[in-house]
Amino acid sequence: MNAGLCDRCRHQRIVRNTRGGVFSMCERSRTDERYPKYPRLPVEHCAGYERRPVSASR
């Protein structure tokens, strides 16, 4: 999956469903309604983007 900026963002969470689907969820959506829970991919611009620390895993 190519999620654009989300692939390097600390707020991304990868969600897998029971049918094998994989989705990129924005955890900022939990506290800020300006961010969609499941943004249209690939995300090229995002005001809430924060680079994920190198040691953090998804």
Biopython code that builds the backbone (N, CA, C, O; Angstrom):
import numpy as np
from Bio.PDB.StructureBuilder import StructureBuilder

atoms = [
    (1, "MET", "N", (0.847, -1.170, 0.000)),
    (1, "MET", "CA", (0.000, 0.000, 0.000)),
    (1, "MET", "C", (0.894, 1.235, 0.000)),
    (1, "MET", "O", (1.862, 1.306, 0.758)),
    (2, "ASN", "N", (0.574, 2.192, -0.837)),
    (2, "ASN", "CA", (1.292, 3.471, -0.868)),
    (2, "ASN", "C", (0.371, 4.521, -0.271)),
    (2, "ASN", "O", (-0.568, 4.978, -0.923)),
    (3, "ALA", "N", (0.645, 4.906, 0.981)),
    (3, "ALA", "CA", (-0.204, 5.879, 1.662)),
    (3, "ALA", "C", (0.393, 7.277, 1.630)),
    (3, "ALA", "O", (-0.128, 8.184, 2.280)),
    (4, "GLY", "N", (1.479, 7.469, 0.885)),
    (4, "GLY", "CA", (2.102, 8.788, 0.788)),
    (4, "GLY", "C", (2.706, 9.218, 2.108)),
    (4, "GLY", "O", (3.426, 8.450, 2.746)),
    (5, "LEU", "N", (2.413, 10.459, 2.525)),
    (5, "LEU", "CA", (2.956, 10.998, 3.780)),
    (5, "LEU", "C", (2.614, 10.128, 4.985)),
    (5, "LEU", "O", (3.402, 10.027, 5.925)),
    (6, "CYS", "N", (1.460, 9.511, 4.958)),
    (6, "CYS", "CA", (1.018, 8.705, 6.100)),
    (6, "CYS", "C", (2.012, 7.594, 6.426)),
    (6, "CYS", "O", (2.159, 7.216, 7.588)),
    (7, "ASP", "N", (2.691, 7.073, 5.414)),
    (7, "ASP", "CA", (3.646, 5.989, 5.642)),
    (7, "ASP", "C", (4.812, 6.407, 6.531)),
    (7, "ASP", "O", (5.507, 5.553, 7.082)),
    (8, "ARG", "N", (5.032, 7.705, 6.673)),
    (8, "ARG", "CA", (6.125, 8.208, 7.501)),
    (8, "ARG", "C", (5.611, 9.027, 8.696)),
    (8, "ARG", "O", (6.402, 9.650, 9.404)),
    (9, "CYS", "N", (4.308, 9.027, 8.920)),
    (9, "CYS", "CA", (3.704, 9.863, 9.963)),
    (9, "CYS", "C", (3.481, 9.081, 11.259)),
    (9, "CYS", "O", (3.093, 7.913, 11.243)),
    (10, "ARG", "N", (3.736, 9.753, 12.373)),
    (10, "ARG", "CA", (3.556, 9.117, 13.678)),
    (10, "ARG", "C", (2.092, 8.843, 14.013)),
    (10, "ARG", "O", (1.810, 8.081, 14.938)),
    (11, "HIS", "N", (1.163, 9.442, 13.288)),
    (11, "HIS", "CA", (-0.265, 9.279, 13.579)),
    (11, "HIS", "C", (-0.929, 8.169, 12.761)),
    (11, "HIS", "O", (-2.124, 7.920, 12.919)),
    (12, "GLN", "N", (-0.175, 7.505, 11.899)),
    (12, "GLN", "CA", (-0.736, 6.429, 11.084)),
    (12, "GLN", "C", (-0.821, 5.137, 11.888)),
    (12, "GLN", "O", (0.081, 4.793, 12.652)),
    (13, "ARG", "N", (-1.924, 4.439, 11.693)),
    (13, "ARG", "CA", (-2.073, 3.092, 12.230)),
    (13, "ARG", "C", (-2.578, 2.211, 11.100)),
    (13, "ARG", "O", (-3.562, 2.556, 10.446)),
    (14, "ILE", "N", (-1.930, 1.088, 10.859)),
    (14, "ILE", "CA", (-2.353, 0.158, 9.829)),
    (14, "ILE", "C", (-3.435, -0.741, 10.422)),
    (14, "ILE", "O", (-3.248, -1.336, 11.484)),
    (15, "VAL", "N", (-4.565, -0.833, 9.726)),
    (15, "VAL", "CA", (-5.690, -1.637, 10.186)),
    (15, "VAL", "C", (-5.942, -2.735, 9.164)),
    (15, "VAL", "O", (-6.061, -2.463, 7.969)),
    (16, "ARG", "N", (-6.024, -3.968, 9.631)),
    (16, "ARG", "CA", (-6.320, -5.107, 8.755)),
    (16, "ARG", "C", (-7.658, -5.682, 9.166)),
    (16, "ARG", "O", (-7.941, -5.831, 10.355)),
    (17, "ASN", "N", (-8.490, -6.008, 8.171)),
    (17, "ASN", "CA", (-9.776, -6.614, 8.504)),
    (17, "ASN", "C", (-9.721, -8.125, 8.276)),
    (17, "ASN", "O", (-8.722, -8.648, 7.781)),
    (18, "THR", "N", (-10.778, -8.806, 8.632)),
    (18, "THR", "CA", (-10.811, -10.272, 8.539)),
    (18, "THR", "C", (-10.853, -10.781, 7.109)),
    (18, "THR", "O", (-10.600, -11.961, 6.868)),
    (19, "ARG", "N", (-11.169, -9.913, 6.157)),
    (19, "ARG", "CA", (-11.213, -10.334, 4.748)),
    (19, "ARG", "C", (-9.910, -10.032, 4.011)),
    (19, "ARG", "O", (-9.841, -10.189, 2.792)),
    (20, "GLY", "N", (-8.891, -9.606, 4.728)),
    (20, "GLY", "CA", (-7.594, -9.364, 4.123)),
    (20, "GLY", "C", (-7.354, -7.938, 3.660)),
    (20, "GLY", "O", (-6.302, -7.645, 3.092)),
    (21, "GLY", "N", (-8.306, -7.051, 3.892)),
    (21, "GLY", "CA", (-8.135, -5.647, 3.519)),
    (21, "GLY", "C", (-7.164, -4.943, 4.449)),
    (21, "GLY", "O", (-7.103, -5.251, 5.640)),
    (22, "VAL", "N", (-6.409, -4.003, 3.913)),
    (22, "VAL", "CA", (-5.448, -3.224, 4.698)),
    (22, "VAL", "C", (-5.773, -1.746, 4.505)),
    (22, "VAL", "O", (-5.927, -1.283, 3.375)),
    (23, "PHE", "N", (-5.876, -1.009, 5.605)),
    (23, "PHE", "CA", (-6.267, 0.390, 5.564)),
    (23, "PHE", "C", (-5.314, 1.231, 6.396)),
    (23, "PHE", "O", (-4.757, 0.757, 7.386)),
    (24, "SER", "N", (-5.129, 2.481, 5.990)),
    (24, "SER", "CA", (-4.309, 3.426, 6.728)),
    (24, "SER", "C", (-5.244, 4.341, 7.514)),
    (24, "SER", "O", (-5.994, 5.123, 6.930)),
    (25, "MET", "N", (-5.193, 4.236, 8.846)),
    (25, "MET", "CA", (-6.056, 5.043, 9.704)),
    (25, "MET", "C", (-5.256, 6.184, 10.314)),
    (25, "MET", "O", (-4.123, 5.991, 10.754)),
    (26, "CYS", "N", (-5.851, 7.373, 10.340)),
    (26, "CYS", "CA", (-5.223, 8.537, 10.960)),
    (26, "CYS", "C", (-5.723, 8.649, 12.401)),
    (26, "CYS", "O", (-6.905, 8.898, 12.639)),
    (27, "GLU", "N", (-4.819, 8.464, 13.352)),
    (27, "GLU", "CA", (-5.218, 8.537, 14.752)),
    (27, "GLU", "C", (-5.494, 9.963, 15.219)),
    (27, "GLU", "O", (-6.078, 10.159, 16.285)),
    (28, "ARG", "N", (-5.084, 10.963, 14.435)),
    (28, "ARG", "CA", (-5.443, 12.358, 14.761)),
    (28, "ARG", "C", (-6.955, 12.549, 14.675)),
    (28, "ARG", "O", (-7.503, 13.438, 15.326)),
    (29, "SER", "N", (-7.622, 11.736, 13.890)),
    (29, "SER", "CA", (-9.071, 11.861, 13.717)),
    (29, "SER", "C", (-9.823, 11.621, 15.022)),
    (29, "SER", "O", (-10.971, 12.045, 15.155)),
    (30, "ARG", "N", (-9.204, 10.957, 15.975)),
    (30, "ARG", "CA", (-9.859, 10.693, 17.267)),
    (30, "ARG", "C", (-10.065, 11.962, 18.089)),
    (30, "ARG", "O", (-11.014, 12.057, 18.867)),
    (31, "THR", "N", (-9.171, 12.936, 17.915)),
    (31, "THR", "CA", (-9.236, 14.154, 18.735)),
    (31, "THR", "C", (-9.456, 15.423, 17.926)),
    (31, "THR", "O", (-9.681, 16.491, 18.495)),
    (32, "ASP", "N", (-9.392, 15.313, 16.597)),
    (32, "ASP", "CA", (-9.529, 16.503, 15.749)),
    (32, "ASP", "C", (-10.337, 16.150, 14.504)),
    (32, "ASP", "O", (-9.872, 15.400, 13.646)),
    (33, "GLU", "N", (-11.531, 16.685, 14.413)),
    (33, "GLU", "CA", (-12.442, 16.338, 13.311)),
    (33, "GLU", "C", (-11.978, 16.833, 11.943)),
    (33, "GLU", "O", (-12.555, 16.452, 10.925)),
    (34, "ARG", "N", (-10.953, 17.670, 11.905)),
    (34, "ARG", "CA", (-10.434, 18.132, 10.613)),
    (34, "ARG", "C", (-9.725, 17.022, 9.841)),
    (34, "ARG", "O", (-9.517, 17.138, 8.633)),
    (35, "TYR", "N", (-9.358, 15.956, 10.529)),
    (35, "TYR", "CA", (-8.629, 14.857, 9.894)),
    (35, "TYR", "C", (-9.553, 13.662, 9.689)),
    (35, "TYR", "O", (-10.178, 13.186, 10.637)),
    (36, "PRO", "N", (-9.641, 13.176, 8.450)),
    (36, "PRO", "CA", (-10.503, 12.013, 8.196)),
    (36, "PRO", "C", (-9.908, 10.751, 8.814)),
    (36, "PRO", "O", (-8.689, 10.586, 8.848)),
    (37, "LYS", "N", (-10.765, 9.872, 9.296)),
    (37, "LYS", "CA", (-10.306, 8.630, 9.913)),
    (37, "LYS", "C", (-9.523, 7.786, 8.910)),
    (37, "LYS", "O", (-8.461, 7.250, 9.225)),
    (38, "TYR", "N", (-10.065, 7.678, 7.700)),
    (38, "TYR", "CA", (-9.405, 6.934, 6.622)),
    (38, "TYR", "C", (-9.242, 7.881, 5.433)),
    (38, "TYR", "O", (-10.131, 7.972, 4.587)),
    (39, "PRO", "N", (-8.104, 8.589, 5.366)),
    (39, "PRO", "CA", (-7.914, 9.582, 4.295)),
    (39, "PRO", "C", (-7.777, 8.938, 2.923)),
    (39, "PRO", "O", (-7.343, 7.792, 2.803)),
    (40, "ARG", "N", (-8.150, 9.681, 1.899)),
    (40, "ARG", "CA", (-7.961, 9.228, 0.519)),
    (40, "ARG", "C", (-6.460, 9.157, 0.242)),
    (40, "ARG", "O", (-5.729, 10.114, 0.492)),
    (41, "LEU", "N", (-6.017, 8.034, -0.268)),
    (41, "LEU", "CA", (-4.591, 7.787, -0.490)),
    (41, "LEU", "C", (-4.212, 7.918, -1.952)),
    (41, "LEU", "O", (-5.046, 7.682, -2.827)),
    (42, "PRO", "N", (-2.986, 8.286, -2.233)),
    (42, "PRO", "CA", (-1.920, 8.647, -1.300)),
    (42, "PRO", "C", (-2.067, 10.082, -0.822)),
    (42, "PRO", "O", (-2.478, 10.955, -1.585)),
    (43, "VAL", "N", (-1.736, 10.324, 0.420)),
    (43, "VAL", "CA", (-1.779, 11.671, 0.995)),
    (43, "VAL", "C", (-0.487, 12.393, 0.599)),
    (43, "VAL", "O", (0.615, 11.921, 0.875)),
    (44, "GLU", "N", (-0.649, 13.540, -0.050)),
    (44, "GLU", "CA", (0.518, 14.312, -0.498)),
    (44, "GLU", "C", (0.785, 15.533, 0.374)),
    (44, "GLU", "O", (1.923, 15.992, 0.465)),
    (45, "HIS", "N", (-0.262, 16.065, 1.019)),
    (45, "HIS", "CA", (-0.130, 17.240, 1.889)),
    (45, "HIS", "C", (-0.996, 17.019, 3.121)),
    (45, "HIS", "O", (-2.133, 16.563, 3.004)),
    (46, "CYS", "N", (-0.472, 17.338, 4.298)),
    (46, "CYS", "CA", (-1.254, 17.211, 5.525)),
    (46, "CYS", "C", (-0.688, 18.164, 6.575)),
    (46, "CYS", "O", (0.492, 18.096, 6.919)),
    (47, "ALA", "N", (-1.535, 19.044, 7.073)),
    (47, "ALA", "CA", (-1.109, 20.010, 8.085)),
    (47, "ALA", "C", (-0.748, 19.328, 9.405)),
    (47, "ALA", "O", (0.000, 19.893, 10.203)),
    (48, "GLY", "N", (-1.267, 18.129, 9.643)),
    (48, "GLY", "CA", (-1.004, 17.426, 10.896)),
    (48, "GLY", "C", (0.130, 16.433, 10.840)),
    (48, "GLY", "O", (0.363, 15.698, 11.800)),
    (49, "TYR", "N", (0.838, 16.403, 9.726)),
    (49, "TYR", "CA", (1.934, 15.450, 9.563)),
    (49, "TYR", "C", (3.032, 15.674, 10.591)),
    (49, "TYR", "O", (3.501, 16.797, 10.777)),
    (50, "GLU", "N", (3.434, 14.607, 11.251)),
    (50, "GLU", "CA", (4.581, 14.621, 12.156)),
    (50, "GLU", "C", (5.397, 13.380, 11.850)),
    (50, "GLU", "O", (4.891, 12.260, 11.924)),
    (51, "ARG", "N", (6.640, 13.576, 11.514)),
    (51, "ARG", "CA", (7.518, 12.462, 11.138)),
    (51, "ARG", "C", (7.593, 11.428, 12.262)),
    (51, "ARG", "O", (7.777, 11.771, 13.430)),
    (52, "ARG", "N", (7.448, 10.171, 11.888)),
    (52, "ARG", "CA", (7.534, 9.069, 12.843)),
    (52, "ARG", "C", (8.987, 8.905, 13.297)),
    (52, "ARG", "O", (9.889, 8.940, 12.459)),
    (53, "PRO", "N", (9.236, 8.729, 14.580)),
    (53, "PRO", "CA", (10.611, 8.475, 15.042)),
    (53, "PRO", "C", (11.153, 7.228, 14.341)),
    (53, "PRO", "O", (10.402, 6.288, 14.077)),
    (54, "VAL", "N", (12.424, 7.218, 14.045)),
    (54, "VAL", "CA", (13.047, 6.126, 13.305)),
    (54, "VAL", "C", (12.845, 4.781, 13.979)),
    (54, "VAL", "O", (12.640, 3.786, 13.283)),
    (55, "SER", "N", (12.891, 4.706, 15.287)),
    (55, "SER", "CA", (12.786, 3.437, 15.995)),
    (55, "SER", "C", (11.354, 2.940, 16.164)),
    (55, "SER", "O", (11.154, 1.788, 16.550)),
    (56, "ALA", "N", (10.350, 3.777, 15.886)),
    (56, "ALA", "CA", (8.941, 3.383, 16.082)),
    (56, "ALA", "C", (8.491, 2.460, 14.958)),
    (56, "ALA", "O", (8.874, 2.629, 13.800)),
    (57, "SER", "N", (7.680, 1.490, 15.320)),
    (57, "SER", "CA", (7.091, 0.598, 14.308)),
    (57, "SER", "C", (5.626, 0.964, 14.133)),
    (57, "SER", "O", (5.053, 1.691, 14.944)),
    (58, "ARG", "N", (5.027, 0.451, 13.061)),
    (58, "ARG", "CA", (3.632, 0.775, 12.777)),
    (58, "ARG", "C", (2.722, 0.012, 13.642)),
    (58, "ARG", "O", (1.504, 0.159, 13.540)),
]
sb = StructureBuilder()
sb.init_structure("model")
sb.init_model(0)
sb.init_chain("A")
sb.init_seg("    ")
for serial, (resi, resn, name, xyz) in enumerate(atoms, 1):
    if name == "N":
        sb.init_residue(resn, " ", resi, " ")
    sb.init_atom(name, np.array(xyz, "f"), 0.0, 1.0, " ", f" {name:<3s}", serial, name[0])
structure = sb.get_structure()
